[in-house]
Amino acid sequence: MGTRDQLVDSARELLWERGYVGTSPKAIQQRAGAGQGSMYHHFAGKKDLALAAVRRSAEELLAAAEAQLRTPGTAVERITAYLRREREVLKGCPIGRLAQDPDVVADPVLRAPVDETLTRLRARLAEVLAEGRDAGELPAAPDTAALAATIVAVLQGGYVLARAANTSEPFDQAVSGVLALLTAR
């Protein structure tokens, strides 16, 4: 792995742990084992590096979701696999946490990939839900966009509840609750 990738991965980890303000260029450099000159060789500054880190986190989040959502099985089985996949629940969502970071939300450049990622996730879930509706797994007239937004909101809220309680139990309960709603007839 090259220095640029080490810097991006270090920034990703620190943004996830500390948020934007709590992530200093010096901390990124130390974690990456890179000097200041290396950082500024690859990036114009902290914001440029943070943007690369957010984009990489977004790519990984969407790829992980797609890995579950494209597997064989019914729509509900695929959504269940996505919701129940292994996660670092107590760390929260690396993208969702950034949506709660006031410095990220206040900056349109940093906020854009966060919004785009959550929008793409909702759209993909809506596609799978529409497949389930069309196959007769779900009621005939659900608003798949609204259901997809609900699933993402429950997932993000589950992370918040788990972090507040310092246990994954509330997250697991939230996932079970949304799945019960999906399968209720």
C-alpha positions in Angstrom: 0.0 0.0 0.0 1.4 3.4 -1.0 1.7 6.5 1.1 -1.4 8.1 -0.4 -3.5 5.0 0.5 -2.1 4.9 4.0 -3.0 8.6 4.4 -6.5 8.0 3.1 -7.1 4.9 5.3 -5.7 6.7 8.4 -8.0 9.7 7.7 -11.0 7.3 7.3 -10.3 5.7 10.6 -9.8 9.0 12.5 -12.9 10.6 10.9 -14.9 7.5 12.1 -13.4 7.7 15.6 -13.1 11.5 16.2 -15.0 13.4 13.5 -13.6 16.1 11.3 -12.5 18.7 13.9 -10.9 16.0 16.1 -8.9 14.7 13.1 -5.8 16.8 12.8 -3.3 16.5 9.9 -0.6 15.6 12.4 -2.7 12.7 13.8 -3.3 11.4 10.3 0.4 11.6 9.4 1.3 9.8 12.7 -1.2 7.0 12.1 -0.1 6.6 8.5 3.6 6.8 9.4 4.0 9.6 6.8 5.6 12.9 7.0 4.0 16.3 6.4 5.7 16.6 3.1 4.1 13.3 1.9 0.7 14.5 2.9 0.9 17.8 1.1 2.5 16.0 -1.9 -0.7 14.0 -2.3 -3.3 16.4 -1.0 -3.9 20.1 -1.0 -4.8 20.0 2.7 -6.9 18.4 5.4 -10.2 19.0 3.5 -8.9 17.4 0.3 -7.7 14.4 2.3 -10.9 14.1 4.2 -12.9 14.2 1.0 -10.8 11.3 -0.4 -11.4 9.4 2.9 -15.1 10.0 2.8 -15.3 8.9 -0.8 -13.4 5.7 0.0 -15.7 5.0 3.0 -18.7 5.6 0.8 -17.4 3.2 -1.9 -16.8 0.5 0.8 -20.2 1.0 2.4 -22.0 0.7 -1.0 -20.0 -2.3 -2.1 -20.8 -4.1 1.2 -24.5 -3.3 0.8 -24.4 -4.5 -2.8 -22.7 -7.7 -1.9 -25.7 -8.6 0.2 -28.4 -7.1 -2.0 -27.4 -8.9 -5.2 -27.2 -12.4 -3.7 -29.7 -15.1 -4.7 -32.9 -15.2 -2.8 -36.1 -13.2 -2.3 -36.0 -9.5 -1.8 -36.8 -9.9 1.9 -34.0 -12.5 2.3 -31.5 -10.1 0.6 -32.6 -7.2 2.7 -32.4 -9.4 5.8 -28.8 -10.4 4.9 -27.9 -6.7 4.4 -29.4 -5.7 7.7 -27.9 -8.6 9.7 -24.4 -8.6 8.2 -21.6 -8.2 10.6 -20.8 -4.6 11.5 -18.9 -2.7 14.1 -22.1 -1.5 15.7 -20.6 0.4 18.6 -18.4 2.4 16.3 -21.4 3.5 14.3 -21.7 3.9 10.6 -18.6 5.6 9.0 -20.9 7.6 6.7 -23.8 8.1 9.1 -21.6 9.5 11.8 -20.3 12.1 9.3 -23.9 13.2 8.8 -23.9 14.1 12.5 -20.7 16.1 12.3 -21.5 19.8 12.2 -18.3 20.7 10.3 -19.1 18.1 7.6 -22.7 19.1 7.3 -21.8 22.8 7.1 -19.4 22.2 4.2 -21.2 21.4 0.9 -18.1 19.7 -0.5 -17.7 17.3 2.4 -21.4 16.8 2.9 -22.0 15.9 -0.8 -20.5 12.4 -0.8 -22.3 11.6 2.5 -25.7 12.6 1.0 -24.9 10.9 -2.3 -24.0 7.7 -0.5 -27.2 7.6 1.6 -29.3 8.5 -1.5 -27.7 5.7 -3.5 -28.3 3.3 -0.7 -32.0 4.3 -0.4 -32.4 4.0 -4.2 -30.8 0.5 -4.2 -33.0 -0.7 -1.3 -36.1 0.7 -3.1 -35.2 -1.3 -6.2 -35.0 -4.5 -4.2 -38.2 -3.7 -2.4 -39.9 -3.1 -5.8 -38.7 -6.5 -6.9 -40.2 -8.0 -3.8 -43.5 -6.1 -4.4 -43.6 -7.3 -8.0 -42.9 -10.9 -6.9 -45.8 -10.8 -4.4 -43.5 -10.9 -1.3 -44.7 -7.5 -0.1 -48.1 -5.8 -0.2 -49.1 -4.6 -3.7 -48.9 -0.9 -3.1 -46.0 0.0 -0.8 -44.1 3.2 -1.4 -40.7 1.5 -1.9 -38.9 4.8 -1.6 -40.5 5.5 1.8 -39.8 1.9 2.9 -36.1 2.2 1.8 -35.8 5.5 3.7 -37.3 3.8 6.8 -34.8 1.0 6.6 -31.9 3.4 6.3 -33.3 5.5 9.2 -33.8 2.5 11.4 -30.3 1.3 10.7 -28.7 4.7 11.5 -30.9 5.1 14.5 -29.9 1.6 15.7 -26.3 2.7 15.6 -27.1 5.7 17.7 -29.1 3.7 20.3 -26.3 1.1 20.5 -23.6 3.7 21.0 -25.7 5.4 23.7 -26.3 2.1 25.5 -22.7 0.8 24.8 -24.2 -2.5 23.6 -25.4 -3.8 20.3 -28.7 -5.0 21.7 -30.7 -1.8 20.7 -29.3 -2.1 17.2 -30.3 -5.7 16.9 -33.8 -4.8 18.2 -34.2 -2.1 15.7 -33.2 -4.4 12.8 -35.6 -7.1 14.1 -38.3 -4.5 14.4 -38.0 -3.2 10.8 -37.8 -6.8 9.5 -41.0 -7.7 11.4 -42.7 -4.8 9.7 -41.5 -5.9 6.3 -42.7 -9.4 6.7 -46.0 -8.6 8.5 -49.1 -9.3 6.3 
